[in-house]
Amino acid sequence: MSVPETILYFAVPPVGLYLVIVLLVVGPRMARRPRYRSGQPWTFAPMWFTANPEGAQLPAADESHGTGAHGTAVRSNLERGGARGSW
């Protein structure tokens, strides 16, 4: 058996197997959309969701409610909590 045949039989299959495993692991991650990272601008519209507004004792959704001049959100004094921890 020659050296090229030995390489073909004993080196190519394991290297090919490793490449297939790497593609199966890395492929789906590379195909996804880029994730949002802190500090990047948020380009999506704000959205509040609850599955049952009546069960949560919330008023019916109204598109004009809660916006001030220039479409900015207006917070009432009754709203508490949030990411800043102002409970």
Secondary structure, DSSP 4 states (H G I P E B T S, - for coil): --HHHHHHHHTHHHHHHHHHHHHHHHHHHHHSPPPP-TTS---SPP----S-TTTTTPPPP-TTTTB-GGG-B---TT---STT---
